[in-house]
């Protein structure tokens, strides 16, 4: 009986194994597979950084460029694009490869007192910039729906601070990414007005010679607006944030080259996409203001809000509304980037925990800097200081900070001791150094004009 039972089991086992294999195959087919990230999901720090560059202060600069010189400065967008891509790629790679923010890396090359001084200037410049942006957002909302500027400014300042402090990074990053869509208001604006496309595009690729101090200074202003130090600090730290939330929560220099290649590819695609978006929007702002304001003799714009007001009688209420609402949307994106970049820099110098993912009580110093920069920026709106003066001071301070930080970034990304086998390629190093030299010339010109003025 026992022998017969064993014989029966042995006879059935092949059939049973085959059935199991078939059942397993059917289960594997039926089981849902995790879909690969979409192209939009792969975009993050680079996209947000690029979009934040088109803040209300930047919009004012581009609007003045179009109003004062028509299509004559469209070519500057093409000039700045490769340098902007290069320096932001350097920033992103430093953060992701080392697993540390920019200030922490710079302290490996420079004395702590020097880095502290540069970051202090960054904080002051960012605070002035926040003040100007909040003022522009409040004025724009007042123009659209009415109300008092200070009340609107308080809502924007408080809302931005509370979101950064109490919403963890994993939830806040998608909000910032969604806000990048507001930039397309300026693309839509361009198509609500009459543009002589052939004339504009010809001027963009073959500009007329214009040798004047005002023209040269506007070129400097566009360059300084496009390449700003707060963007360097922000993107490097965002790559660290993404690393800590990712499947591989360790720096790339601890990875194998093969394992790191997909991440480096993501960084390149993300950064290039963000910078192209940023400069593309700048192109459309210059294009619109040149076609409407310059063409009708309006050649002096002191703020983004003034540009919106000037568009209303010339291009209509719809164009005005798009332009004004775009100011609000870009400000909501730029304020946290300005405040956050300042906080990352300070926290890294003092060894504080620096992450938007932490709960408030776990990163008190970091969140204090965010709140202080935003609150002081809001308070400056009550002092009577003209927003144009705040933007000038911000530009000068940013210039002082940008050049040494850019130079140190290039030394870091060229260093095998810091970057290991992920040292930047020669073309990126060359382009980065060229951008640093160009920025140095722009800063000298800006400082010269400030002294003479």
DAWO-V692880 format. One record per backbone hydrogen bond with DSSP energy under -0.5 kcal/mol. NH is the residue of the N-H (numbers start at 1). CO is the residue of the C=O. If there is no record, write none. Layout:
# DAWO-V692880
[[NH	CO] [NH	CO]]
This chain:
# DAWO-V692880
[[5	1] [6	2] [7	3] [8	4] [9	5] [10	6] [11	7] [12	8] [13	9] [14	10] [16	12] [17	13] [18	14] [19	15] [20	16] [21	17] [22	18] [23	19] [24	20] [25	21] [26	22] [27	23] [28	24] [29	25] [30	26] [31	27] [35	33] [42	38] [43	39] [43	40] [48	44] [49	45] [50	46] [51	47] [52	48] [53	49] [53	50] [54	51] [55	53] [59	55] [60	56] [61	57] [62	58] [63	59] [64	60] [65	61] [66	62] [67	63] [68	64] [69	65] [70	66] [72	69] [73	70] [74	71] [76	73] [77	74] [78	74] [79	75] [80	76] [81	77] [82	78] [83	79] [84	80] [85	81] [86	82] [87	83] [88	84] [89	85] [90	86] [91	87] [92	88] [93	89] [94	90] [95	91] [96	92] [97	93] [98	94] [99	95] [100	94] [105	101] [106	102] [107	103] [108	105] [109	106] [110	106] [114	111] [115	111] [116	112] [117	113] [118	114] [119	115] [120	116] [121	117] [122	118] [123	119] [124	120] [125	121] [126	122] [127	123] [128	124] [129	125] [130	126] [131	127] [132	128] [133	129] [134	130] [135	131] [136	132] [137	133] [138	134] [139	135] [140	136] [141	137] [142	138] [143	139] [144	140] [145	141] [146	141] [146	142] [152	148] [153	149] [154	150] [155	151] [156	152] [157	153] [158	154] [159	155] [160	156] [161	157] [162	158] [163	159] [164	160] [165	161] [166	162] [167	163] [168	166] [171	168] [172	168] [173	169] [175	171] [176	172] [177	173] [178	174] [179	175] [180	176] [180	177] [181	178] [182	179] [183	180] [184	181] [185	182] [186	183] [187	183] [188	184] [189	185] [190	186] [191	187] [191	188] [192	189] [193	190] [195	193] [197	195] [200	196] [201	197] [202	198] [203	199] [204	200] [205	201] [206	202] [212	210] [216	212] [217	213] [218	214] [219	215] [220	216] [221	217] [222	218] [223	219] [224	220] [225	221] [226	222] [227	223] [228	226] [231	228] [232	228] [233	229] [234	230] [235	231] [236	232] [237	233] [238	234] [239	235] [240	236] [241	237] [242	238] [243	239] [244	240] [245	241] [246	242] [246	243] [249	247] [250	248] [252	96] [253	97] [254	251] [255	252] [260	256] [261	257] [262	258] [264	260] [265	261] [266	262] [267	263] [268	264] [269	265] [270	266] [271	267] [272	268] [273	269] [274	270] [275	271] [276	272] [277	273] [278	274] [279	275] [280	276] [281	277] [282	278] [283	279] [284	280] [285	281] [286	282] [287	283] [288	284] [289	285] [290	286] [291	287] [292	288] [293	289] [294	289] [295	290] [296	292] [296	293] [297	294] [298	293] [299	297] [307	303] [308	304] [309	305] [310	306] [311	307] [312	308] [313	309] [314	310] [315	311] [316	311] [316	312] [320	316] [321	317] [322	318] [323	319] [324	320] [325	321] [326	322] [327	323] [328	324] [329	325] [330	326] [331	327] [332	328] [333	329] [334	330] [335	331] [336	332] [337	333] [338	334] [339	335] [340	336] [341	337] [342	338] [343	339] [344	340] [345	341] [346	342] [347	343] [348	344] [349	345] [350	346] [351	347] [352	347] [355	353] [358	355] [362	359] [363	359] [363	360] [367	363] [368	364] [369	365] [370	366] [371	367] [372	368] [373	369] [374	370] [375	371] [376	372] [377	373] [378	374] [379	375] [380	376] [381	377] [381	378] [382	379] [383	380] [385	380] [390	386] [391	387] [392	388] [393	389] [394	390] [395	391] [396	392] [397	393] [398	394] [399	395] [400	396] [401	397] [402	398] [403	399] [404	400] [405	401] [406	402] [407	403] [408	404] [409	405] [410	406] [411	407] [412	408] [413	409] [414	410] [415	411] [415	412] [416	414] [419	415] [420	416] [422	419] [423	420] [424	413] [429	425] [430	426] [431	427] [432	428] [433	429] [434	430] [435	431] [436	432] [437	433] [438	434] [439	435] [440	436] [441	437] [442	438] [443	439] [444	440] [445	441] [446	442] [447	443] [448	444] [449	445] [450	446] [451	447] [452	448] [453	449]]
